[in-house]
Amino acid sequence: MSNTLTKTADTRSGTVPETVHGVPQQHSLTRAITLHLVPGAAMTAFIGLTAPMLASWGIDPIFALFGGIGLVLVPIELGYLAAYARRTTGSWSPLQAVDYRQRLGGGRLALLTAALVAWFLAGLLVSWAFLDAWLATNVFAWVPDAFLQFAVVEEGDPLSSGMLIALAAAAFVFNGVVGPVTEELYFRGHLLPRLERYGRWAPVINTVLFGLYHFFSPWRYPAIILGFLPITWMAWRNRSVYVSIAAHVTINMITVVMLLGAALAVAD
């Protein structure tokens, strides 16, 4: 069953056809790679420029990550979707550029989300315990310190109560909700349907490129790719961005809680 949005040409409004027989226009591999990686490259440049600056001001560099989500990723990804929707439908709503919108029953969505989150978190914990520090030290030692400082949790000066409140607010808003929802609309809702010509390889290509898009944390490539492959597969299989949004938001919320727990432990 296809839930793709069938849009027809409207010469009066200047819109152009976006689907052929209900299938979104397919991207060339070069275009797919570009659209997957450009936002990550911009985010990496932003962190590289702002993290050292924040550190020199006595502000935790993690705020460069949150700032990058709000000031770089969201404008680029939602801006692209809005411009695409305007060109093809006449509407500025980014949702009009999202194709995988099949709704799932509440029970099925909850079960899929729980299973996908459990899979991802199991891999993430293994990565944190055994891979991240080793990869950062032995494989990605050439990466600037502005990024490597996110590879491991180190002892340092405790954060003030005001800084902890700001950290919690920024983490929950940007890393917990805004970031993952935007990424899923862009990567799974828009880009993945435009890889359908690759068949079962479409979710694999989308996941690998999504992993590589995290240029700012390359030591997490294994955890991201292996953890997100089932999420991408389920979004593709069910033609539903809702399952990937639910899983991604839940995963990020849990990791935010873990991050704040580590920060509170240092404060104590």
C-alpha positions in Angstrom: 0.0 0.0 0.0 1.4 3.4 -0.9 0.8 6.5 1.0 2.9 8.8 -1.1 1.4 12.2 -1.8 0.4 12.4 -5.5 0.9 16.0 -6.7 -0.1 17.1 -10.1 1.2 20.0 -12.2 -0.6 23.3 -11.9 0.6 25.7 -14.6 -1.4 28.6 -13.1 0.4 28.5 -9.8 3.8 27.4 -11.2 3.9 24.2 -9.4 5.6 21.1 -11.0 4.7 17.4 -10.7 6.4 15.7 -7.8 5.3 12.1 -8.4 5.0 9.7 -11.3 2.3 7.2 -10.8 2.3 7.8 -7.1 6.1 7.3 -6.8 8.2 10.3 -5.8 10.7 11.5 -8.3 13.9 9.6 -7.7 17.2 11.2 -6.8 20.5 10.3 -8.5 23.0 8.9 -6.2 25.1 12.1 -6.4 22.1 14.2 -5.5 21.2 11.9 -2.7 24.7 12.0 -1.2 24.7 15.8 -1.4 21.3 16.3 0.2 22.2 13.8 3.0 25.6 15.2 3.9 25.5 19.0 3.3 23.5 19.7 6.6 26.0 17.7 8.6 28.9 19.5 7.0 27.4 22.8 7.9 26.7 21.6 11.5 30.3 20.4 11.8 31.6 23.8 10.7 29.4 25.6 13.2 30.5 23.4 16.1 34.2 23.7 15.1 33.9 27.5 15.1 31.7 28.0 18.2 32.8 25.3 20.7 36.3 26.8 21.3 34.7 30.2 21.6 32.2 29.0 24.2 34.9 27.2 26.1 36.9 30.4 26.3 33.9 32.2 27.8 33.5 29.5 30.5 30.4 28.0 28.8 30.2 24.2 28.3 31.0 23.5 24.6 28.0 21.1 24.5 25.9 24.2 23.9 27.6 24.4 20.5 25.8 21.2 19.6 22.4 22.5 20.7 23.0 25.8 19.1 23.9 24.0 15.8 20.6 22.1 15.9 18.6 25.3 16.2 20.6 27.6 14.1 21.9 25.3 11.4 20.2 21.9 11.0 16.6 23.1 11.5 16.8 26.0 9.1 18.6 24.0 6.4 16.5 20.9 6.6 13.1 22.4 7.2 13.9 25.2 4.8 14.7 22.8 2.1 11.4 20.9 2.7 9.5 24.2 2.7 11.0 25.4 -0.5 10.4 22.0 -2.1 6.8 21.9 -1.0 6.3 25.5 -2.3 7.7 24.5 -5.7 5.7 21.3 -6.0 2.4 22.0 -4.2 2.2 25.8 -3.8 2.3 25.4 0.0 5.1 26.5 2.3 4.4 23.7 4.8 7.4 21.3 5.1 4.9 18.5 5.8 3.8 18.7 2.1 7.2 17.5 1.2 6.9 14.4 3.4 5.8 11.2 1.6 5.8 8.4 4.2 2.8 9.4 6.2 1.0 6.1 6.7 -0.6 6.1 10.2 -0.1 3.0 12.4 -2.3 1.8 15.2 -1.4 3.0 18.6 -0.6 -0.5 19.9 1.6 -1.4 16.9 3.4 1.9 17.0 4.1 1.5 20.7 5.5 -2.0 20.3 7.7 -1.1 17.3 9.0 2.0 19.1 9.8 0.0 22.2 11.7 -2.7 20.2 13.6 -0.2 18.1 14.6 1.9 21.2 15.8 -1.2 23.0 17.9 -2.3 20.1 19.4 1.2 19.7 20.2 1.7 23.3 21.8 -1.7 23.7 24.2 -0.9 20.9 24.7 2.6 22.2 25.7 1.3 25.7 28.1 -1.1 24.1 29.6 1.7 22.0 29.9 4.0 25.1 31.6 1.2 27.1 34.0 -0.2 24.6 34.2 1.7 21.3 33.8 5.4 21.5 36.9 6.2 23.5 39.0 3.7 21.6 37.9 4.9 18.2 38.4 8.5 19.2 41.9 7.8 20.5 43.1 5.4 17.9 41.2 6.0 14.7 40.0 9.6 14.9 42.8 11.1 16.9 43.3 13.6 14.1 39.9 15.1 14.7 40.1 18.6 16.3 39.6 18.8 20.1 36.5 20.8 19.5 34.8 17.5 18.5 36.8 14.9 20.4 35.8 16.5 23.8 32.3 15.0 23.1 33.7 11.4 22.8 34.0 10.7 26.5 32.6 12.1 29.7 35.5 13.5 31.7 35.8 14.9 35.2 35.8 18.6 35.3 34.5 21.7 37.2 30.9 21.2 38.3 28.3 23.2 36.5 26.5 26.0 38.3 22.8 25.5 39.0 22.0 28.1 36.4 24.1 26.3 33.8 22.5 23.0 34.7 19.0 24.5 34.1 20.1 26.0 30.8 21.7 22.7 29.8 18.5 20.7 30.7 16.3 23.1 28.8 18.4 23.2 25.7 19.0 19.5 25.7 15.3 18.6 26.0 14.1 21.2 23.5 16.8 20.9 20.8 18.3 17.4 21.2 15.2 15.8 22.6 12.4 17.1 20.3 13.3 19.7 17.6 16.4 17.9 16.3 15.0 14.4 15.9 11.6 15.4 14.5 13.3 17.7 11.9 15.8 14.9 11.0 13.1 12.3 10.5 10.9 14.6 8.4 13.9 15.3 6.2 15.8 12.0 6.1 13.0 9.4 6.4 10.0 11.4 5.3 11.5 13.1 2.2 14.9 11.6 1.2 14.2 7.9 1.8 11.2 7.8 -0.6 13.4 9.2 -3.3 15.7 6.2 -3.0 12.9 3.7 -3.7 14.4 2.7 -7.0 17.1 0.9 -5.1 14.6 -1.4 -3.5 15.7 -3.1 -0.3 19.0 -1.2 -0.5 17.1 2.1 0.0 17.0 2.0 3.8 20.6 0.8 3.9 21.8 3.7 1.7 19.7 6.2 3.7 21.1 4.9 7.0 24.7 4.8 6.0 24.5 8.4 4.6 22.6 9.5 7.8 25.5 8.0 9.9 28.1 9.7 7.8 26.2 13.0 8.1 27.3 13.1 11.8 30.8 14.4 10.8 31.1 15.9 14.2 31.1 12.5 16.0 32.7 10.0 13.6 33.6 7.6 16.5 29.8 6.9 16.8 29.4 5.8 13.1 29.1 2.1 14.0 26.5 2.7 16.7 24.5 5.2 14.6 24.4 3.0 11.5 23.7 -0.3 13.2 21.3 1.3 15.6 19.3 3.3 13.0 19.1 0.6 10.3 16.1 -1.2 11.8 14.4 2.2 12.4 14.9 3.2 8.8 13.8 -0.2 7.6 10.6 0.0 9.6 9.9 3.5 8.3 10.4 2.3 4.7 8.5 -1.0 5.2 5.5 0.7 6.7 5.8 3.9 4.6 5.5 5.7 7.9 7.7 8.5 9.3 5.7 8.3 12.5 7.5 5.2 13.7 11.0 6.7 13.1 9.9 10.0 14.8 8.6 8.1 17.8 11.8 5.9 18.1 14.2 8.8 17.5 12.6 11.2 20.0 12.4 8.5 22.6 16.1 7.6 22.1 17.2 11.2 22.3 15.1 11.9 25.4 16.6 8.9 27.2 20.2 10.0 26.2 19.4 13.5 27.4 18.4 12.1 30.8 21.6 10.1 30.9 23.6 13.2 29.9 22.0 15.3 32.7 22.6 12.4 35.1 26.3 12.5 34.3 26.3 16.3 34.7 24.6 16.1 38.1 27.0 13.4 39.2 29.9 15.7 38.5 28.1 18.6 40.3 27.8 16.4 43.4 
